[in-house]
Every structure is written in C-alpha cells, then in structure tokens.
C-alpha cells in the first residue's frame, strides 16, 4: 500500500510539473501560400481575434508597411489604399475614414501585432477560418495587381511622389490607380502625357532605357522605363 501511495505521489508530481499543453499553433495562408513567422507567432487575444505581426501578412498581400515608433503608428499602403493603426487604439483609419474595431493593436514579443481580419479585409482580401486545421485562409483576386504609389508631399526630402508599375503583374488595375492618383495630383493633361509615354514603352524586355521629363508647375516629373527591368518608375520633385 505504501508503494502504491509513493507511486501515485510521484505520478502527481510529474503531472503537475509538466506545463499545460501549449495552445495549438495558428497557421496563416495567403492564396494557399503559407505565411512564415520567423519569431513572434499569431495568437488569439482576449476578444478571440487572431493577432498577427503587422509586417508579414501585409507584405505577403503586396502592401508596404511603415512604422513610426515615436507615435506607435503603423501605416499600410496598397495601391490607392492607406490604412493607419495606432498601438492600444481600437480605431482603424482607411483612406481617411475612421472605423472602430472590437480589439486593438498591441506590442507583443518585440513585434507590433494587429488584428488579422480587420487589416486583411481593409486591403480587399477575403478571410476564412478553418477550425479543423486552425488555419486562417486569406484569398485575393490575383488578376488584380496594385501599383506602388507614395504621396510624399509635405515630408522631408525633395520628392513629391513616387510611383512604380510592375510589368510582371497584371497592369490594367495598376494603370487605373496611377491615373486616378495623377489626375488628382497633376491634372488630366499631364496625366495623359505621362500615361501615353508609359503605355508606349510598356515592353520592359526592350534593352533600351527610355527616360522622359515633364514640367509640372515649378517641378519636374521623371519617367524611367528600365531596359530588361519590369519596373517603370514615375517620380516628381
């Protein structure tokens, strides 16, 4: 009897010494491609929202992420869309319009974590949860690509705006976004001149580099189509 008691005691000690089974790891895919999180991993917060490091999924969706540590502000840009999120603030601002979330960005394990669904859907993606595999599946319309558009007016430096069109991706929507941006920025006449040149030199496999300068007020717009480079750049300063 004493031996059984000692054995039971030992089992109980071992049982209590082993930590509870770790929470099941959350996986994330974008268009069936796994998102790799090298250090900090996704988790469910107290509001049952999947939280992710802001950079990895956003960049997988083709967005550009800027982080302002002083303000605790993450800026996510994709085409004409700009999303602003602030640490410990439930407001998400999408193209200047504020929306309230039921959770908020936080700083966790040296990373800024944001709610996956709010950010992904703000970027035009569809989000689905697979309970069986504990996977968040994010899908986008891969026939639609976004131009890289940065409006730098009022920021440090001489560049007013910077645009890149990627010819390795579908260009129809990229052209549309660039035209919308330029129409607002420089007017229809200059926009037409820019886009006519861009479209006339869209064969990036041509080894010859083409450069054009256009006067805009007291500034210059420079368009460069790179020989053997699928990126066309448009900058103004």
Secondary structure, DSSP 8 states (H G I E B T S, - for coil): -HHHHHHHHHHHHHHHHS--------EEEETTEE---SSS--EE-TTS-EEEEHHHHHHHTT-EEEEETTTTEEEEEETTEEEEEETT--EEEETTEEEE-SS--EEETTEEEEEHHHHHHHTT-EEEEETTTTEEEEE--TT----EEEE-TTSSSS--EEEEEETTS--HHHHHHHHHHHHHHH-HHHHHHHHHHHHHT--TTSSS-EEEEEEETTEEEEEEE-TT-SEEEEEE-
